[in-house]
Amino acid sequence: MAAPDPHQAVDPEAVVIAVACMKETAQKPLAGSPPSVETHAEAAELAAAQTPDPRF
């Protein structure tokens, strides 16, 4: 009798459901990630308000 394949030890459908149900816990963007905008005017306004030195 052959040993079971370790790559098939987890049901792929269960993984998809688990990932789909997970929430990002901090509810904040990552440090250094660019902000989201919907219009070109919004992007220009954000760019004008940014400081030249990033805060890390």
C-alpha positions in Angstrom: 0.0 0.0 0.0 1.4 3.4 -1.0 1.7 6.3 1.3 -0.9 9.1 0.7 0.2 12.1 -1.3 0.9 15.0 1.2 -0.1 17.5 -1.4 -3.7 16.2 -1.4 -4.0 16.1 2.4 -6.2 19.3 2.3 -9.4 19.6 0.4 -8.9 22.4 -2.2 -12.6 23.5 -1.9 -12.2 24.0 1.9 -9.1 26.2 1.3 -11.0 28.4 -1.2 -13.9 28.8 1.2 -11.5 29.5 4.1 -9.6 32.2 2.2 -12.8 33.8 0.9 -14.2 34.1 4.4 -11.0 35.6 5.9 -11.0 39.3 6.7 -8.0 41.5 6.9 -7.8 42.2 10.7 -6.1 45.6 10.8 -8.6 47.3 8.4 -5.8 49.6 7.4 -3.6 49.9 4.3 0.0 48.6 4.6 2.6 51.2 5.4 4.1 52.5 2.2 1.2 51.4 0.0 -0.2 54.1 -2.3 -3.7 55.4 -1.5 -6.6 54.4 -3.7 -8.4 57.0 -5.8 -11.2 56.9 -8.2 -10.6 60.1 -10.3 -7.6 61.9 -11.8 -8.5 65.0 -9.8 -8.4 63.0 -6.5 -5.0 61.6 -7.5 -3.7 65.2 -8.2 -5.1 66.4 -4.9 -3.4 63.6 -3.0 -0.1 64.1 -4.8 -0.1 67.8 -4.0 -0.8 67.1 -0.3 2.1 64.6 0.1 5.3 65.5 1.8 8.6 64.7 -0.1 9.9 62.7 2.8 8.1 59.4 3.5 7.4 58.5 7.1 8.7 55.0 7.8 
